[in-house]
């Protein structure tokens, strides 16, 4: 017998109305940081993960279903037209 275990997805949704959002803008939109400068510093220091991997590109484009993580909290981009 095969058992499949699915992890519960506790990601906080970040709803956008455009096709994509840049990582630093997503962090501001989700109220993680107050300014682009703060986001830039955290991203360049390797404090942010995108889809499970450390990302140091603040202009990284995030699309529907992409996840980013900061300080142990996961956020998921959700596109609504």
mmCIF file of the N, C-alpha and C atoms, coordinates in Angstrom:
data_MODEL
# 
_entry.id   MODEL 
# 
loop_
_atom_site.group_PDB 
_atom_site.id 
_atom_site.type_symbol 
_atom_site.label_atom_id 
_atom_site.label_alt_id 
_atom_site.label_comp_id 
_atom_site.label_asym_id 
_atom_site.label_entity_id 
_atom_site.label_seq_id 
_atom_site.pdbx_PDB_ins_code 
_atom_site.Cartn_x 
_atom_site.Cartn_y 
_atom_site.Cartn_z 
_atom_site.occupancy 
_atom_site.B_iso_or_equiv 
_atom_site.pdbx_formal_charge 
_atom_site.auth_seq_id 
_atom_site.auth_comp_id 
_atom_site.auth_asym_id 
_atom_site.auth_atom_id 
_atom_site.pdbx_PDB_model_num 
ATOM 1   N N  . UNK A 1 1  ? 0.843  -1.174 0.000   1.00 0.00 ? 1  UNK A N  1 
ATOM 2   C CA . UNK A 1 1  ? 0.000  0.000  0.000   1.00 0.00 ? 1  UNK A CA 1 
ATOM 3   C C  . UNK A 1 1  ? 0.888  1.237  0.000   1.00 0.00 ? 1  UNK A C  1 
ATOM 4   N N  . UNK A 1 2  ? 0.548  2.177  -0.841  1.00 0.00 ? 2  UNK A N  1 
ATOM 5   C CA . UNK A 1 2  ? 1.306  3.416  -0.952  1.00 0.00 ? 2  UNK A CA 1 
ATOM 6   C C  . UNK A 1 2  ? 0.559  4.524  -0.225  1.00 0.00 ? 2  UNK A C  1 
ATOM 7   N N  . UNK A 1 3  ? 1.278  5.263  0.595   1.00 0.00 ? 3  UNK A N  1 
ATOM 8   C CA . UNK A 1 3  ? 0.687  6.374  1.331   1.00 0.00 ? 3  UNK A CA 1 
ATOM 9   C C  . UNK A 1 3  ? 1.299  7.666  0.807   1.00 0.00 ? 3  UNK A C  1 
ATOM 10  N N  . UNK A 1 4  ? 0.450  8.603  0.449   1.00 0.00 ? 4  UNK A N  1 
ATOM 11  C CA . UNK A 1 4  ? 0.918  9.900  -0.025  1.00 0.00 ? 4  UNK A CA 1 
ATOM 12  C C  . UNK A 1 4  ? 0.561  10.939 1.027   1.00 0.00 ? 4  UNK A C  1 
ATOM 13  N N  . UNK A 1 5  ? 1.579  11.640 1.472   1.00 0.00 ? 5  UNK A N  1 
ATOM 14  C CA . UNK A 1 5  ? 1.376  12.667 2.489   1.00 0.00 ? 5  UNK A CA 1 
ATOM 15  C C  . UNK A 1 5  ? 1.480  14.024 1.815   1.00 0.00 ? 5  UNK A C  1 
ATOM 16  N N  . UNK A 1 6  ? 0.455  14.819 1.955   1.00 0.00 ? 6  UNK A N  1 
ATOM 17  C CA . UNK A 1 6  ? 0.474  16.170 1.399   1.00 0.00 ? 6  UNK A CA 1 
ATOM 18  C C  . UNK A 1 6  ? 0.621  17.159 2.544   1.00 0.00 ? 6  UNK A C  1 
ATOM 19  N N  . UNK A 1 7  ? 1.528  18.099 2.353   1.00 0.00 ? 7  UNK A N  1 
ATOM 20  C CA . UNK A 1 7  ? 1.695  19.145 3.348   1.00 0.00 ? 7  UNK A CA 1 
ATOM 21  C C  . UNK A 1 7  ? 0.575  20.157 3.204   1.00 0.00 ? 7  UNK A C  1 
ATOM 22  N N  . UNK A 1 8  ? 0.084  20.618 4.315   1.00 0.00 ? 8  UNK A N  1 
ATOM 23  C CA . UNK A 1 8  ? -0.942 21.658 4.283   1.00 0.00 ? 8  UNK A CA 1 
ATOM 24  C C  . UNK A 1 8  ? -0.278 22.965 3.853   1.00 0.00 ? 8  UNK A C  1 
ATOM 25  N N  . UNK A 1 9  ? -0.895 23.624 2.908   1.00 0.00 ? 9  UNK A N  1 
ATOM 26  C CA . UNK A 1 9  ? -0.335 24.866 2.383   1.00 0.00 ? 9  UNK A CA 1 
ATOM 27  C C  . UNK A 1 9  ? -0.818 26.035 3.237   1.00 0.00 ? 9  UNK A C  1 
ATOM 28  N N  . UNK A 1 10 ? 0.083  26.579 4.028   1.00 0.00 ? 10 UNK A N  1 
ATOM 29  C CA . UNK A 1 10 ? -0.261 27.682 4.913   1.00 0.00 ? 10 UNK A CA 1 
ATOM 30  C C  . UNK A 1 10 ? 0.216  29.021 4.364   1.00 0.00 ? 10 UNK A C  1 
ATOM 31  N N  . UNK A 1 11 ? 0.426  29.085 3.056   1.00 0.00 ? 11 UNK A N  1 
ATOM 32  C CA . UNK A 1 11 ? 0.929  30.311 2.453   1.00 0.00 ? 11 UNK A CA 1 
ATOM 33  C C  . UNK A 1 11 ? -0.122 31.416 2.528   1.00 0.00 ? 11 UNK A C  1 
ATOM 34  N N  . UNK A 1 12 ? 0.358  32.606 2.807   1.00 0.00 ? 12 UNK A N  1 
ATOM 35  C CA . UNK A 1 12 ? -0.511 33.785 2.857   1.00 0.00 ? 12 UNK A CA 1 
ATOM 36  C C  . UNK A 1 12 ? -0.677 34.293 1.432   1.00 0.00 ? 12 UNK A C  1 
ATOM 37  N N  . UNK A 1 13 ? -1.916 34.415 0.954   1.00 0.00 ? 13 UNK A N  1 
ATOM 38  C CA . UNK A 1 13 ? -2.106 34.868 -0.429  1.00 0.00 ? 13 UNK A CA 1 
ATOM 39  C C  . UNK A 1 13 ? -1.804 36.356 -0.606  1.00 0.00 ? 13 UNK A C  1 
ATOM 40  N N  . UNK A 1 14 ? -1.149 36.670 -1.707  1.00 0.00 ? 14 UNK A N  1 
ATOM 41  C CA . UNK A 1 14 ? -0.893 38.051 -2.108  1.00 0.00 ? 14 UNK A CA 1 
ATOM 42  C C  . UNK A 1 14 ? -1.584 38.214 -3.453  1.00 0.00 ? 14 UNK A C  1 
ATOM 43  N N  . UNK A 1 15 ? -2.744 38.845 -3.454  1.00 0.00 ? 15 UNK A N  1 
ATOM 44  C CA . UNK A 1 15 ? -3.545 38.977 -4.671  1.00 0.00 ? 15 UNK A CA 1 
ATOM 45  C C  . UNK A 1 15 ? -3.074 40.147 -5.517  1.00 0.00 ? 15 UNK A C  1 
ATOM 46  N N  . UNK A 1 16 ? -2.835 39.866 -6.793  1.00 0.00 ? 16 UNK A N  1 
ATOM 47  C CA . UNK A 1 16 ? -2.428 40.914 -7.730  1.00 0.00 ? 16 UNK A CA 1 
ATOM 48  C C  . UNK A 1 16 ? -3.410 40.936 -8.900  1.00 0.00 ? 16 UNK A C  1 
ATOM 49  N N  . UNK A 1 17 ? -3.479 42.065 -9.570  1.00 0.00 ? 17 UNK A N  1 
ATOM 50  C CA . UNK A 1 17 ? -4.385 42.185 -10.708 1.00 0.00 ? 17 UNK A CA 1 
ATOM 51  C C  . UNK A 1 17 ? -3.621 42.337 -12.023 1.00 0.00 ? 17 UNK A C  1 
ATOM 52  N N  . UNK A 1 18 ? -2.304 42.135 -11.971 1.00 0.00 ? 18 UNK A N  1 
ATOM 53  C CA . UNK A 1 18 ? -1.472 42.177 -13.161 1.00 0.00 ? 18 UNK A CA 1 
ATOM 54  C C  . UNK A 1 18 ? -0.875 40.791 -13.379 1.00 0.00 ? 18 UNK A C  1 
ATOM 55  N N  . UNK A 1 19 ? -0.271 40.581 -14.540 1.00 0.00 ? 19 UNK A N  1 
ATOM 56  C CA . UNK A 1 19 ? 0.271  39.263 -14.867 1.00 0.00 ? 19 UNK A CA 1 
ATOM 57  C C  . UNK A 1 19 ? 1.405  38.854 -13.931 1.00 0.00 ? 19 UNK A C  1 
ATOM 58  N N  . UNK A 1 20 ? 2.210  39.812 -13.505 1.00 0.00 ? 20 UNK A N  1 
ATOM 59  C CA . UNK A 1 20 ? 3.325  39.524 -12.606 1.00 0.00 ? 20 UNK A CA 1 
ATOM 60  C C  . UNK A 1 20 ? 3.561  40.700 -11.680 1.00 0.00 ? 20 UNK A C  1 
ATOM 61  N N  . UNK A 1 21 ? 4.383  40.463 -10.657 1.00 0.00 ? 21 UNK A N  1 
ATOM 62  C CA . UNK A 1 21 ? 4.805  41.517 -9.742  1.00 0.00 ? 21 UNK A CA 1 
ATOM 63  C C  . UNK A 1 21 ? 6.268  41.258 -9.407  1.00 0.00 ? 21 UNK A C  1 
ATOM 64  N N  . UNK A 1 22 ? 7.053  42.318 -9.298  1.00 0.00 ? 22 UNK A N  1 
ATOM 65  C CA . UNK A 1 22 ? 8.464  42.151 -8.937  1.00 0.00 ? 22 UNK A CA 1 
ATOM 66  C C  . UNK A 1 22 ? 8.569  41.823 -7.449  1.00 0.00 ? 22 UNK A C  1 
ATOM 67  N N  . UNK A 1 23 ? 9.596  41.051 -7.115  1.00 0.00 ? 23 UNK A N  1 
ATOM 68  C CA . UNK A 1 23 ? 9.773  40.581 -5.752  1.00 0.00 ? 23 UNK A CA 1 
ATOM 69  C C  . UNK A 1 23 ? 9.753  41.712 -4.731  1.00 0.00 ? 23 UNK A C  1 
ATOM 70  N N  . UNK A 1 24 ? 10.517 42.766 -4.961  1.00 0.00 ? 24 UNK A N  1 
ATOM 71  C CA . UNK A 1 24 ? 10.562 43.854 -3.967  1.00 0.00 ? 24 UNK A CA 1 
ATOM 72  C C  . UNK A 1 24 ? 9.197  44.522 -3.832  1.00 0.00 ? 24 UNK A C  1 
ATOM 73  N N  . UNK A 1 25 ? 8.454  44.605 -4.933  1.00 0.00 ? 25 UNK A N  1 
ATOM 74  C CA . UNK A 1 25 ? 7.119  45.197 -4.876  1.00 0.00 ? 25 UNK A CA 1 
ATOM 75  C C  . UNK A 1 25 ? 6.142  44.279 -4.138  1.00 0.00 ? 25 UNK A C  1 
ATOM 76  N N  . UNK A 1 26 ? 6.309  42.984 -4.327  1.00 0.00 ? 26 UNK A N  1 
ATOM 77  C CA . UNK A 1 26 ? 5.455  42.019 -3.618  1.00 0.00 ? 26 UNK A CA 1 
ATOM 78  C C  . UNK A 1 26 ? 5.686  42.117 -2.112  1.00 0.00 ? 26 UNK A C  1 
ATOM 79  N N  . UNK A 1 27 ? 6.927  42.331 -1.724  1.00 0.00 ? 27 UNK A N  1 
ATOM 80  C CA . UNK A 1 27 ? 7.231  42.461 -0.296  1.00 0.00 ? 27 UNK A CA 1 
ATOM 81  C C  . UNK A 1 27 ? 6.586  43.716 0.283   1.00 0.00 ? 27 UNK A C  1 
ATOM 82  N N  . UNK A 1 28 ? 6.608  44.804 -0.483  1.00 0.00 ? 28 UNK A N  1 
ATOM 83  C CA . UNK A 1 28 ? 5.950  46.036 -0.024  1.00 0.00 ? 28 UNK A CA 1 
ATOM 84  C C  . UNK A 1 28 ? 4.434  45.849 0.001   1.00 0.00 ? 28 UNK A C  1 
ATOM 85  N N  . UNK A 1 29 ? 3.893  45.229 -1.031  1.00 0.00 ? 29 UNK A N  1 
ATOM 86  C CA . UNK A 1 29 ? 2.451  45.015 -1.149  1.00 0.00 ? 29 UNK A CA 1 
ATOM 87  C C  . UNK A 1 29 ? 1.918  44.133 -0.013  1.00 0.00 ? 29 UNK A C  1 
ATOM 88  N N  . UNK A 1 30 ? 2.740  43.183 0.431   1.00 0.00 ? 30 UNK A N  1 
ATOM 89  C CA . UNK A 1 30 ? 2.344  42.271 1.511   1.00 0.00 ? 30 UNK A CA 1 
ATOM 90  C C  . UNK A 1 30 ? 2.640  42.863 2.894   1.00 0.00 ? 30 UNK A C  1 
ATOM 91  N N  . UNK A 1 31 ? 3.084  44.110 2.931   1.00 0.00 ? 31 UNK A N  1 
ATOM 92  C CA . UNK A 1 31 ? 3.408  44.811 4.185   1.00 0.00 ? 31 UNK A CA 1 
ATOM 93  C C  . UNK A 1 31 ? 4.512  44.139 4.991   1.00 0.00 ? 31 UNK A C  1 
ATOM 94  N N  . UNK A 1 32 ? 5.462  43.541 4.286   1.00 0.00 ? 32 UNK A N  1 
ATOM 95  C CA . UNK A 1 32 ? 6.619  42.929 4.951   1.00 0.00 ? 32 UNK A CA 1 
ATOM 96  C C  . UNK A 1 32 ? 7.656  44.003 5.227   1.00 0.00 ? 32 UNK A C  1 
ATOM 97  N N  . UNK A 1 33 ? 7.784  44.944 4.289   1.00 0.00 ? 33 UNK A N  1 
ATOM 98  C CA . UNK A 1 33 ? 8.734  46.049 4.424   1.00 0.00 ? 33 UNK A CA 1 
ATOM 99  C C  . UNK A 1 33 ? 7.998  47.358 4.161   1.00 0.00 ? 33 UNK A C  1 
ATOM 100 N N  . UNK A 1 34 ? 8.616  48.437 4.589   1.00 0.00 ? 34 UNK A N  1 
ATOM 101 C CA . UNK A 1 34 ? 8.010  49.756 4.406   1.00 0.00 ? 34 UNK A CA 1 
ATOM 102 C C  . UNK A 1 34 ? 8.513  50.478 3.172   1.00 0.00 ? 34 UNK A C  1 
ATOM 103 N N  . UNK A 1 35 ? 9.716  50.081 2.703   1.00 0.00 ? 35 UNK A N  1 
ATOM 104 C CA . UNK A 1 35 ? 10.289 50.798 1.560   1.00 0.00 ? 35 UNK A CA 1 
ATOM 105 C C  . UNK A 1 35 ? 11.001 49.838 0.622   1.00 0.00 ? 35 UNK A C  1 
ATOM 106 N N  . UNK A 1 36 ? 11.215 50.320 -0.597  1.00 0.00 ? 36 UNK A N  1 
ATOM 107 C CA . UNK A 1 36 ? 11.957 49.538 -1.571  1.00 0.00 ? 36 UNK A CA 1 
ATOM 108 C C  . UNK A 1 36 ? 13.398 49.330 -1.146  1.00 0.00 ? 36 UNK A C  1 
ATOM 109 N N  . UNK A 1 37 ? 13.953 50.318 -0.456  1.00 0.00 ? 37 UNK A N  1 
ATOM 110 C CA . UNK A 1 37 ? 15.335 50.205 0.032   1.00 0.00 ? 37 UNK A CA 1 
ATOM 111 C C  . UNK A 1 37 ? 15.489 49.090 1.049   1.00 0.00 ? 37 UNK A C  1 
ATOM 112 N N  . UNK A 1 38 ? 14.496 48.975 1.928   1.00 0.00 ? 38 UNK A N  1 
ATOM 113 C CA . UNK A 1 38 ? 14.519 47.906 2.927   1.00 0.00 ? 38 UNK A CA 1 
ATOM 114 C C  . UNK A 1 38 ? 14.401 46.540 2.238   1.00 0.00 ? 38 UNK A C  1 
ATOM 115 N N  . UNK A 1 39 ? 13.510 46.453 1.250   1.00 0.00 ? 39 UNK A N  1 
ATOM 116 C CA . UNK A 1 39 ? 13.348 45.205 0.501   1.00 0.00 ? 39 UNK A CA 1 
ATOM 117 C C  . UNK A 1 39 ? 14.645 44.851 -0.234  1.00 0.00 ? 39 UNK A C  1 
ATOM 118 N N  . UNK A 1 40 ? 15.255 45.851 -0.870  1.00 0.00 ? 40 UNK A N  1 
ATOM 119 C CA . UNK A 1 40 ? 16.494 45.641 -1.611  1.00 0.00 ? 40 UNK A CA 1 
ATOM 120 C C  . UNK A 1 40 ? 17.572 45.047 -0.711  1.00 0.00 ? 40 UNK A C  1 
ATOM 121 N N  . UNK A 1 41 ? 17.723 45.612 0.466   1.00 0.00 ? 41 UNK A N  1 
ATOM 122 C CA . UNK A 1 41 ? 18.750 45.131 1.396   1.00 0.00 ? 41 UNK A CA 1 
ATOM 123 C C  . UNK A 1 41 ? 18.495 43.682 1.804   1.00 0.00 ? 41 UNK A C  1 
ATOM 124 N N  . UNK A 1 42 ? 17.275 43.372 2.194   1.00 0.00 ? 42 UNK A N  1 
ATOM 125 C CA . UNK A 1 42 ? 16.941 42.014 2.631   1.00 0.00 ? 42 UNK A CA 1 
ATOM 126 C C  . UNK A 1 42 ? 17.137 41.002 1.508   1.00 0.00 ? 42 UNK A C  1 
ATOM 127 N N  . UNK A 1 43 ? 16.740 41.366 0.297   1.00 0.00 ? 43 UNK A N  1 
ATOM 128 C CA . UNK A 1 43 ? 16.878 40.464 -0.849  1.00 0.00 ? 43 UNK A CA 1 
ATOM 129 C C  . UNK A 1 43 ? 18.347 40.239 -1.171  1.00 0.00 ? 43 UNK A C  1 
ATOM 130 N N  . UNK A 1 44 ? 19.136 41.316 -1.241  1.00 0.00 ? 44 UNK A N  1 
ATOM 131 C CA . UNK A 1 44 ? 20.547 41.199 -1.586  1.00 0.00 ? 44 UNK A CA 1 
ATOM 132 C C  . UNK A 1 44 ? 21.359 40.471 -0.517  1.00 0.00 ? 44 UNK A C  1 
ATOM 133 N N  . UNK A 1 45 ? 20.875 40.473 0.718   1.00 0.00 ? 45 UNK A N  1 
ATOM 134 C CA . UNK A 1 45 ? 21.558 39.742 1.789   1.00 0.00 ? 45 UNK A CA 1 
ATOM 135 C C  . UNK A 1 45 ? 21.150 38.269 1.839   1.00 0.00 ? 45 UNK A C  1 
ATOM 136 N N  . UNK A 1 46 ? 20.276 37.853 0.915   1.00 0.00 ? 46 UNK A N  1 
ATOM 137 C CA . UNK A 1 46 ? 19.884 36.452 0.844   1.00 0.00 ? 46 UNK A CA 1 
ATOM 138 C C  . UNK A 1 46 ? 18.852 36.030 1.877   1.00 0.00 ? 46 UNK A C  1 
ATOM 139 N N  . UNK A 1 47 ? 18.082 36.992 2.372   1.00 0.00 ? 47 UNK A N  1 
ATOM 140 C CA . UNK A 1 47 ? 17.087 36.713 3.412   1.00 0.00 ? 47 UNK A CA 1 
ATOM 141 C C  . UNK A 1 47 ? 15.741 36.246 2.849   1.00 0.00 ? 47 UNK A C  1 
ATOM 142 N N  . UNK A 1 48 ? 15.601 36.247 1.522   1.00 0.00 ? 48 UNK A N  1 
ATOM 143 C CA . UNK A 1 48 ? 14.316 35.929 0.897   1.00 0.00 ? 48 UNK A CA 1 
ATOM 144 C C  . UNK A 1 48 ? 14.480 34.727 -0.033  1.00 0.00 ? 48 UNK A C  1 
ATOM 145 N N  . UNK A 1 49 ? 13.518 33.814 0.034   1.00 0.00 ? 49 UNK A N  1 
ATOM 146 C CA . UNK A 1 49 ? 13.499 32.664 -0.867  1.00 0.00 ? 49 UNK A CA 1 
ATOM 147 C C  . UNK A 1 49 ? 12.332 32.805 -1.834  1.00 0.00 ? 49 UNK A C  1 
ATOM 148 N N  . UNK A 1 50 ? 12.549 32.378 -3.075  1.00 0.00 ? 50 UNK A N  1 
ATOM 149 C CA . UNK A 1 50 ? 11.486 32.321 -4.074  1.00 0.00 ? 50 UNK A CA 1 
ATOM 150 C C  . UNK A 1 50 ? 11.380 30.873 -4.526  1.00 0.00 ? 50 UNK A C  1 
ATOM 151 N N  . UNK A 1 51 ? 10.193 30.311 -4.376  1.00 0.00 ? 51 UNK A N  1 
ATOM 152 C CA . UNK A 1 51 ? 9.950  28.911 -4.733  1.00 0.00 ? 51 UNK A CA 1 
ATOM 153 C C  . UNK A 1 51 ? 10.983 27.973 -4.116  1.00 0.00 ? 51 UNK A C  1 
ATOM 154 N N  . UNK A 1 52 ? 11.315 28.248 -2.852  1.00 0.00 ? 52 UNK A N  1 
ATOM 155 C CA . UNK A 1 52 ? 12.204 27.372 -2.087  1.00 0.00 ? 52 UNK A CA 1 
ATOM 156 C C  . UNK A 1 52 ? 13.690 27.630 -2.215  1.00 0.00 ? 52 UNK A C  1 
ATOM 157 N N  . UNK A 1 53 ? 14.097 28.566 -3.075  1.00 0.00 ? 53 UNK A N  1 
ATOM 158 C CA . UNK A 1 53 ? 15.521 28.845 -3.265  1.00 0.00 ? 53 UNK A CA 1 
ATOM 159 C C  . UNK A 1 53 ? 15.820 30.309 -2.955  1.00 0.00 ? 53 UNK A C  1 
ATOM 160 N N  . UNK A 1 54 ? 16.981 30.549 -2.353  1.00 0.00 ? 54 UNK A N  1 
ATOM 161 C CA . UNK A 1 54 ? 17.393 31.919 -2.049  1.00 0.00 ? 54 UNK A CA 1 
ATOM 162 C C  . UNK A 1 54 ? 17.463 32.712 -3.345  1.00 0.00 ? 54 UNK A C  1 
ATOM 163 N N  . UNK A 1 55 ? 16.892 33.900 -3.322  1.00 0.00 ? 55 UNK A N  1 
ATOM 164 C CA . UNK A 1 55 ? 16.880 34.776 -4.502  1.00 0.00 ? 55 UNK A CA 1 
ATOM 165 C C  . UNK A 1 55 ? 17.481 36.122 -4.116  1.00 0.00 ? 55 UNK A C  1 
ATOM 166 N N  . UNK A 1 56 ? 18.458 36.578 -4.886  1.00 0.00 ? 56 UNK A N  1 
ATOM 167 C CA . UNK A 1 56 ? 19.076 37.872 -4.611  1.00 0.00 ? 56 UNK A CA 1 
ATOM 168 C C  . UNK A 1 56 ? 18.742 38.904 -5.692  1.00 0.00 ? 56 UNK A C  1 
ATOM 169 N N  . UNK A 1 57 ? 17.758 38.580 -6.535  1.00 0.00 ? 57 UNK A N  1 
ATOM 170 C CA . UNK A 1 57 ? 17.341 39.504 -7.597  1.00 0.00 ? 57 UNK A CA 1 
ATOM 171 C C  . UNK A 1 57 ? 16.068 40.220 -7.156  1.00 0.00 ? 57 UNK A C  1 
ATOM 172 N N  . UNK A 1 58 ? 16.192 41.503 -6.824  1.00 0.00 ? 58 UNK A N  1 
ATOM 173 C CA . UNK A 1 58 ? 15.015 42.228 -6.331  1.00 0.00 ? 58 UNK A CA 1 
ATOM 174 C C  . UNK A 1 58 ? 13.985 42.452 -7.416  1.00 0.00 ? 58 UNK A C  1 
ATOM 175 N N  . UNK A 1 59 ? 14.400 42.421 -8.678  1.00 0.00 ? 59 UNK A N  1 
ATOM 176 C CA . UNK A 1 59 ? 13.486 42.600 -9.798  1.00 0.00 ? 59 UNK A CA 1 
ATOM 177 C C  . UNK A 1 59 ? 12.902 41.296 -10.317 1.00 0.00 ? 59 UNK A C  1 
ATOM 178 N N  . UNK A 1 60 ? 13.130 40.202 -9.591  1.00 0.00 ? 60 UNK A N  1 
ATOM 179 C CA . UNK A 1 60 ? 12.607 38.892 -9.993  1.00 0.00 ? 60 UNK A CA 1 
ATOM 180 C C  . UNK A 1 60 ? 11.099 38.984 -10.173 1.00 0.00 ? 60 UNK A C  1 
ATOM 181 N N  . UNK A 1 61 ? 10.616 38.527 -11.332 1.00 0.00 ? 61 UNK A N  1 
ATOM 182 C CA . UNK A 1 61 ? 9.182  38.575 -11.609 1.00 0.00 ? 61 UNK A CA 1 
ATOM 183 C C  . UNK A 1 61 ? 8.497  37.360 -11.002 1.00 0.00 ? 61 UNK A C  1 
ATOM 184 N N  . UNK A 1 62 ? 7.442  37.612 -10.244 1.00 0.00 ? 62 UNK A N  1 
ATOM 185 C CA . UNK A 1 62 ? 6.662  36.550 -9.628  1.00 0.00 ? 62 UNK A CA 1 
ATOM 186 C C  . UNK A 1 62 ? 5.322  36.466 -10.342 1.00 0.00 ? 62 UNK A C  1 
ATOM 187 N N  . UNK A 1 63 ? 4.925  35.251 -10.680 1.00 0.00 ? 63 UNK A N  1 
ATOM 188 C CA . UNK A 1 63 ? 3.683  35.013 -11.402 1.00 0.00 ? 63 UNK A CA 1 
ATOM 189 C C  . UNK A 1 63 ? 2.714  34.223 -10.519 1.00 0.00 ? 63 UNK A C  1 
ATOM 190 N N  . UNK A 1 64 ? 1.493  34.072 -10.990 1.00 0.00 ? 64 UNK A N  1 
ATOM 191 C CA . UNK A 1 64 ? 0.470  33.328 -10.269 1.00 0.00 ? 64 UNK A CA 1 
ATOM 192 C C  . UNK A 1 64 ? 1.012  31.961 -9.821  1.00 0.00 ? 64 UNK A C  1 
ATOM 193 N N  . UNK A 1 65 ? 0.870  31.663 -8.540  1.00 0.00 ? 65 UNK A N  1 
ATOM 194 C CA . UNK A 1 65 ? 1.320  30.385 -8.000  1.00 0.00 ? 65 UNK A CA 1 
ATOM 195 C C  . UNK A 1 65 ? 2.727  30.401 -7.442  1.00 0.00 ? 65 UNK A C  1 
ATOM 196 N N  . UNK A 1 66 ? 3.526  31.423 -7.775  1.00 0.00 ? 66 UNK A N  1 
ATOM 197 C CA . UNK A 1 66 ? 4.878  31.519 -7.213  1.00 0.00 ? 66 UNK A CA 1 
ATOM 198 C C  . UNK A 1 66 ? 4.777  31.804 -5.723  1.00 0.00 ? 66 UNK A C  1 
ATOM 199 N N  . UNK A 1 67 ? 5.764  31.296 -4.981  1.00 0.00 ? 67 UNK A N  1 
ATOM 200 C CA . UNK A 1 67 ? 5.796  31.530 -3.539  1.00 0.00 ? 67 UNK A CA 1 
ATOM 201 C C  . UNK A 1 67 ? 7.109  32.208 -3.174  1.00 0.00 ? 67 UNK A C  1 
ATOM 202 N N  . UNK A 1 68 ? 7.036  33.096 -2.198  1.00 0.00 ? 68 UNK A N  1 
ATOM 203 C CA . UNK A 1 68 ? 8.262  33.661 -1.644  1.00 0.00 ? 68 UNK A CA 1 
ATOM 204 C C  . UNK A 1 68 ? 8.170  33.590 -0.133  1.00 0.00 ? 68 UNK A C  1 
ATOM 205 N N  . UNK A 1 69 ? 9.332  33.513 0.495   1.00 0.00 ? 69 UNK A N  1 
ATOM 206 C CA . UNK A 1 69 ? 9.394  33.305 1.937   1.00 0.00 ? 69 UNK A CA 1 
ATOM 207 C C  . UNK A 1 69 ? 10.344 34.304 2.570   1.00 0.00 ? 69 UNK A C  1 
ATOM 208 N N  . UNK A 1 70 ? 9.905  34.855 3.678   1.00 0.00 ? 70 UNK A N  1 
ATOM 209 C CA . UNK A 1 70 ? 10.750 35.748 4.461   1.00 0.00 ? 70 UNK A CA 1 
ATOM 210 C C  . UNK A 1 70 ? 10.487 35.494 5.935   1.00 0.00 ? 70 UNK A C  1 
ATOM 211 N N  . UNK A 1 71 ? 11.539 35.332 6.694   1.00 0.00 ? 71 UNK A N  1 
ATOM 212 C CA . UNK A 1 71 ? 11.448 35.169 8.148   1.00 0.00 ? 71 UNK A CA 1 
ATOM 213 C C  . UNK A 1 71 ? 10.501 34.030 8.547   1.00 0.00 ? 71 UNK A C  1 
ATOM 214 N N  . UNK A 1 72 ? 10.535 32.934 7.768   1.00 0.00 ? 72 UNK A N  1 
ATOM 215 C CA . UNK A 1 72 ? 9.743  31.752 8.098   1.00 0.00 ? 72 UNK A CA 1 
ATOM 216 C C  . UNK A 1 72 ? 8.294  31.798 7.651   1.00 0.00 ? 72 UNK A C  1 
ATOM 217 N N  . UNK A 1 73 ? 7.867  32.895 7.052   1.00 0.00 ? 73 UNK A N  1 
ATOM 218 C CA . UNK A 1 73 ? 6.492  33.022 6.579   1.00 0.00 ? 73 UNK A CA 1 
ATOM 219 C C  . UNK A 1 73 ? 6.474  32.916 5.062   1.00 0.00 ? 73 UNK A C  1 
ATOM 220 N N  . UNK A 1 74 ? 5.552  32.108 4.544   1.00 0.00 ? 74 UNK A N  1 
ATOM 221 C CA . UNK A 1 74 ? 5.450  31.889 3.104   1.00 0.00 ? 74 UNK A CA 1 
ATOM 222 C C  . UNK A 1 74 ? 4.252  32.666 2.554   1.00 0.00 ? 74 UNK A C  1 
ATOM 223 N N  . UNK A 1 75 ? 4.481  33.312 1.425   1.00 0.00 ? 75 UNK A N  1 
ATOM 224 C CA . UNK A 1 75 ? 3.455  34.088 0.738   1.00 0.00 ? 75 UNK A CA 1 
ATOM 225 C C  . UNK A 1 75 ? 3.301  33.513 -0.670  1.00 0.00 ? 75 UNK A C  1 
ATOM 226 N N  . UNK A 1 76 ? 2.069  33.479 -1.190  1.00 0.00 ? 76 UNK A N  1 
ATOM 227 C CA . UNK A 1 76 ? 1.844  32.954 -2.525  1.00 0.00 ? 76 UNK A CA 1 
ATOM 228 C C  . UNK A 1 76 ? 1.143  33.992 -3.397  1.00 0.00 ? 76 UNK A C  1 
ATOM 229 N N  . UNK A 1 77 ? 1.675  34.201 -4.586  1.00 0.00 ? 77 UNK A N  1 
ATOM 230 C CA . UNK A 1 77 ? 1.095  35.149 -5.525  1.00 0.00 ? 77 UNK A CA 1 
ATOM 231 C C  . UNK A 1 77 ? -0.179 34.548 -6.119  1.00 0.00 ? 77 UNK A C  1 
ATOM 232 N N  . UNK A 1 78 ? -1.228 35.346 -6.084  1.00 0.00 ? 78 UNK A N  1 
ATOM 233 C CA . UNK A 1 78 ? -2.529 34.910 -6.604  1.00 0.00 ? 78 UNK A CA 1 
ATOM 234 C C  . UNK A 1 78 ? -3.035 35.971 -7.569  1.00 0.00 ? 78 UNK A C  1 
ATOM 235 N N  . UNK A 1 79 ? -3.149 35.597 -8.842  1.00 0.00 ? 79 UNK A N  1 
ATOM 236 C CA . UNK A 1 79 ? -3.579 36.541 -9.880  1.00 0.00 ? 79 UNK A CA 1 
ATOM 237 C C  . UNK A 1 79 ? -5.086 36.491 -10.045 1.00 0.00 ? 79 UNK A C  1 
ATOM 238 N N  . UNK A 1 80 ? -5.697 37.649 -9.977  1.00 0.00 ? 80 UNK A N  1 
ATOM 239 C CA . UNK A 1 80 ? -7.144 37.781 -10.204 1.00 0.00 ? 80 UNK A CA 1 
ATOM 240 C C  . UNK A 1 80 ? -7.359 38.874 -11.233 1.00 0.00 ? 80 UNK A C  1 
ATOM 241 N N  . UNK A 1 81 ? -7.945 38.510 -12.367 1.00 0.00 ? 81 UNK A N  1 
ATOM 242 C CA . UNK A 1 81 ? -8.163 39.506 -13.428 1.00 0.00 ? 81 UNK A CA 1 
ATOM 243 C C  . UNK A 1 81 ? -9.406 40.329 -13.175 1.00 0.00 ? 81 UNK A C  1 
# 
